[in-house]
Amino acid sequence: MAPTGPAQDPFRTFRFVVEVEGIQVGGFSSVNGLQSKIEYHTQRQGGVNTTEYRLGGQVTYSELTLEAGLTLQDPMWTWYEAATKGQIKRKNGTISLQDAQGQLGASWNFFNAWPVEWQGPALDAAQSLVATQRFVLVHEGITKSGGDR
C-alpha cells in the first residue's frame, strides 16, 4: 500500500514550549510525567474458570516535572512560593512540541495544576553548568491536541 500525502518527520524532543495560563513561563530543559493510566480490576464469574474479566476504573495522572534554567524573572517560583503560604492557585497550561521550522505541532493541555515541590540548583564552583531548578506540578487531567487522534 503506497503512502498518501507528504512524509512527516517525527517531532524532536528538544523543541518544546511550556505555557501556563497562556504565558510562556521559561526556557525549560526537560519535562517529564506526561502520563496517564486507567486503573482496572479483575473479576471472575462463578463456575467459569477460563475467563477473567477486566473492568475499567479511575484514570490517574502522573506528576509533571519541569526543569528550567534559573533566571531573575521567575513566575514559577512566585507560583510555588504562594502555594507554600497556603495560597494554592490552580492553573491550566500547555506543553507543545515544535517542528523543525519552529511551528507548533502536538501539544498536551493540563488542568488545575499547582506546584507541590521545588528543587534548587546544585552549587559547585568547579562546574560551569547552567544553574537549573525543578518544579513538580500535580494536576487533574491531560488532553492531547494537534496531529491525528
ABEGO torsion letter per residue (X at the ends): XBBBEBBBBBBBAABBBBBBGGBBAEBBABBBGBBBBBBBBBBBBBGBAABBBBBBBBBBBBBBBBBBBBBABBAAAAAAAAAAAGBBBBBBBBBBBBBAAGBBBBBBBBBGBBBABBBBBBBBAABABBBBBBBBBBBAEBBBBEEBX
